[in-house]
Amino acid sequence: KAGFSLSDAVRVTYIFPNASDFESCWPVFRKYLGDIRPASTAFIADLIDPRMKIEIEVTGKKRSA
């Protein structure tokens, strides 16, 4: 609604409850963010709901026209 797309992503933070989950997610990250190449950080931490397998936070910056 704000006119952003994934190409506006400048930073991504991933939180995994298990470090071993990163490897299976990597192809998806590469597919959607590979050409954009935002800065990224991954943390290993418990999530509030044990059914959750990943939390992703994306920061975008609208480019000037």
C-alpha positions in Angstrom: 0.0 0.0 0.0 2.9 2.3 0.6 4.4 1.7 -2.8 7.4 -0.4 -1.6 8.7 -3.6 -3.2 11.4 -6.1 -2.2 13.8 -4.0 -4.4 13.6 -1.3 -1.7 14.9 -3.6 1.0 18.2 -2.4 2.5 18.4 -4.6 5.6 17.0 -8.0 6.6 17.1 -9.6 10.1 16.4 -13.3 10.4 15.6 -15.0 13.7 15.8 -18.8 13.7 15.0 -21.1 16.7 17.5 -23.6 15.3 20.7 -22.8 13.4 20.2 -25.9 11.2 17.1 -24.2 9.6 19.2 -21.6 7.9 20.5 -24.0 5.2 17.0 -25.0 4.0 15.9 -21.3 3.8 18.9 -20.1 1.9 17.5 -20.9 -1.6 14.4 -18.9 -0.9 16.4 -15.9 0.4 18.6 -16.1 -2.7 15.6 -16.3 -5.0 13.9 -13.2 -3.6 16.8 -11.1 -2.3 19.8 -12.3 -4.3 19.8 -9.5 -6.8 19.0 -6.9 -4.2 21.7 -7.9 -1.7 20.5 -6.1 1.4 22.6 -6.1 4.5 21.5 -9.1 6.6 22.0 -10.5 10.1 20.8 -13.9 11.4 20.2 -14.7 15.1 19.5 -18.0 16.8 16.9 -17.5 19.5 13.7 -19.0 20.9 10.5 -17.6 19.4 7.4 -16.9 21.4 5.3 -19.6 19.7 7.1 -22.9 19.2 5.2 -23.5 15.9 7.1 -20.5 14.4 10.2 -21.6 12.4 11.5 -18.1 11.4 10.9 -14.5 12.0 12.0 -12.0 9.3 12.3 -8.2 9.7 12.8 -6.1 6.6 13.8 -2.5 6.5 13.2 -0.6 3.3 14.3 2.8 2.0 12.2 4.4 -0.7 14.4 5.5 -3.5 14.0 9.0 -4.9 12.2 9.4 -8.2 
